[in-house]
Amino acid sequence: MFRIERPPTALSRGFGLAERIHHSTVRVIRQSQGNPVLGLLKNILRTVVLIMAFHLMVTLLGWRPNAIRGDFVLYLMSGIFLYMTHTRAIGAVFGAEGPTSTMMLHAPMNTVIAIAAAALSALYLQFLSMVVVLFVYHVAFTPIRIDQPIGALGMFLMSWISGVAIGMVFLALKPWFPALAAGLQQIYSRANMIFSGKMFVANALSFTMLPLFSWNPLFHTIDQSRGFVFLNYTPHYTDPVYPLLVTLPLLLVGLMGDFFTRRRASLSWSRR
């Protein structure tokens, strides 16, 4: 009949937040594709098609990188996996539910949970796709060997979190300038087709070309990843710390923008 209300501890609040993020992540994955297995196969197919397209293009042009000796398909994968993870993270966060979404009418829900769910759903699909493609290639075609798998995985996660940070900046801009934010997001994603460096290594670039690519955190993560994947490649012109130094301020700016937008949210935004 009577009970004493005890304030929740920091640990219980943390578990509660993690539970809400988990359920929201599952909802986002099922929302994009009714069947999770079908959604994973669709993502794997996109990855395989991109690898095959670049391999066919390189074969027709007769170009092979001289800076790395090793499996050329693994060389392509080391760039494409990180590129897709970075791009998908930006797109997922940019498309996350905003403060005027109907889901925000539920008390425990907020935009931070929606952003985290969108980011984790992209990471989940990309990581499983990478594991499946590498396993099939290892078993069905030729055995692969990754020199430092922990370091390579770290660069994979850095590509994802940097994409999340950039996507949050675009998302914070979206309610105020929707057309501009969408245009900038598309321009950045398209620019990464060239400036990500997935088809070449930094050591092979001249000093006049390096500044065109060194601004991009994805260029650093891809080049460093190849240093971890291949035994005989040592990156000289990229830095594994640079993506982190870019990501942290962008995350801060994105969170500040989200907080500012939430306090000024208007239902009329959803009608634009």
N, C-alpha and C positions, 0 to 999 in steps of 0.2 A: 504493500500500500504506500509506504513512504520509503524513499531511497535517497541516498546522498549522491548528488551529482559531482563527479570528479572531473576536473579539467583534463583534457587530453594531453598526454606528454608529447614531447618532440618526436619520440620514436613512433608512437601510435599515429601521429599526423603524417610522418614520413611513409609509414606503411599504407595509410589511407590514400595518400597521393599516388604512390606507386600502383596501387590497385586500380585507381581511376584511370591512370595512364595506360595500364594494361588493357582494360576493357575498351578504352577509346581506340587504342591501336588495333585491336581485333576488329572493331567496328569499321575503322578506316579501310583495313585490308578487305573486308567482306563487302564494303560499300563500292569499292572500285571494281570488284569482280565477285559475283555471287558465289562461285566455287573457288576456294583458296588455291586448290591444286591447279585449276585451270589458269588462274591468275599467275601462278609461279611458272607454269609452262609457257605462257604468253611472254613473260619477261625473259625467260631463257631463250626463247625463239628470237626475240629482238637482239639479244646479245650475240647469239650465233650468227645471225644475218649480218650484223655489223662487222664481226670478225671476218666472215667470209668475203664481204664486200671489200674490205681493206686489203685482205690477202690477194683477192683477184686483181685489184687495182695495182698493187705492188708487183705482182707477177707480170701483168701486161706491160708495165713501165720498165721492168727489169731492174728495179732499184732494191737494194738490200743494205741495211746499216752496217758500216764497217767497224763501228766503235764497239760492238758487242758480238762475241762469238758464242753461239748457243742456239737453242730452239727458236726459230723465227716466229712460230705461232705463239709460243709463250711470251715472246717479246711483244707481239700485238696485244695479247690478253692483258699483260701488265699495264698497258696504257688504256685500253678500252674499259676494263673493269673499273678503274679509278675515275675515268671520265664519266661513265654512266652513273656511278654512285654520286659523284659531285652534282651532276646535272639533275638527276632524279631528286636529290635532297632539296635542291633549290625549288624545283617545280612543286614538290609535295608541300613544303613549308609555305610557299607563296599561295598555294591553293587551300591552305588550312582555313577552318571556320573562324570568322571574325567575331567581334563583340555583338553584332546585330543578328547572329545566327540563332535559330530557334533552340539549338542545343544549349545556348547560354542561359536559357530560362530555368534550367535545372540548377539548383543551388550549389552542388559541389563542383559544377563544371565552370571552367574559365578558359581564356584564350591560351594560357601557358600549357594547359593540359592538351588542348587541341593541337598546338604547335608540336609538342613533344610526341603526341600520337602520330601525327603526319610524318615527322622525321624518323621515328622508329619503324614505321611501316615501310618507308623507303629503304632503310638499312636492312630490315628483315628480308625483303624481296631480293635486294641486290646481293646480300651475303649468301643466301641460299642458291641464287642463280650462279654465282661465282663458284661455289663449292661443287655444284652439280656439273657444270661445264668442265672444270678442272678434273673431276673424277672420271667423267666419260672420256675425256681426251687421254688421260693417264692410262686407263684400262683398255680402251678400244684402239688407240693409235700408237702412242709412244710414251714410255715412262718419262715423267718430268721430275726434275730435282730443283727445289728452291733452296738457295744457299742459307738465307736467314729468314725463316718464315715468320718469326715474331716481329721483326722489323718491317717486313712487307705488310703484315696485317696492321701494324701501327700506322703506316702510310695510307692504307685503305681507310682506316677509321678517321685519319686526319682529313682525307679528301671528303668524307661524309660530313664531319663537323664543320669544316670550312664552308661547304655548301649550305648547311643549315644556317650558319651565321649570315651569309650573303642573302639567303632567302628571307630571313627575318627582317633585314633592312628593306628589301623590296615589299615585304608584307606590311611593315609599318608605314610605308609610303602609299600603299594601295588605297586605303579609305579616302585619303585627301586628293590624290591624283591617280585615279584608277587607270586611265589610258596611258599616262606616262610611265607608271610603275610596270604595267604589262609590257610596254614597249622596251623598257630598259632590261627587264628580265629576259625577253626574247633575244635582244641584241647580245647580252652577255653570254647566254647559252650558245648562240650561233658562233660568237667569236671564239669560244672554247674549242670549236671544231679545228681551229688553226692554232690558237695560242696556248693550248694545253700541252703541246709537245708530245702527244701520244704516238706520233709517227717518227720521231727522231729523238736523239739524246742531246743534253746540253753541251757535253764535251765536243760534239761535232759542229757546234755553231761558232761563227766568228764573233769577235768582240763587238763588231758593229750590229750584229743581229741579236745578241743576248738581251739588251735593254728592251727589245720588243716583246720578250717573253718573260723576263724575270719579275715583272710586276704581278704575275698571276700565281696565286698560291698553289693551284692545281699543277702548274708546270714544275714546281719544286717537289711536290709529293710524288708525281709520276717518275721524275728523274731519280729521286732518292729511292723509290720503290724498286727500280731496276738495279740500283746498286745493291739492294738486299736480295733480289731474286737471282741475279747472275754473279757468279764468283769472280769473273774477270772484268767487271766494270766497277769503277770507283768514281762517283760524281765529284767534280771539282768546282763547278760553278753554281750549284744549288745548295740550299741550306734547309735542313729539316726543321729548324726553329722558326724560320720565316713564316710558314703557314700558321703557326701558333700565334705569332705576334700580330698577324693580320686578323685571325679569327676572334681572339679575345675582345679587342675593341669593337669589332662588328657585332658580336653577341651583346655587348653592353649597349651599343647604340640601338640594336633591334629591340632589346627588352625595355629600354627607356621609351622608345617610340610606341611599343605596344601598350605600356602603362599610360602614356599620355593619350593615346587614342581611346583606350577603354573608358577613361574618365569623361570623354567628350563624344561618346558614341551616340549616333542618331539612327532611328529606324529608317529614315529616308535614304540612308546610304545603300540599303539593300534594294532600293528601287532603281538605282542608277545602272 
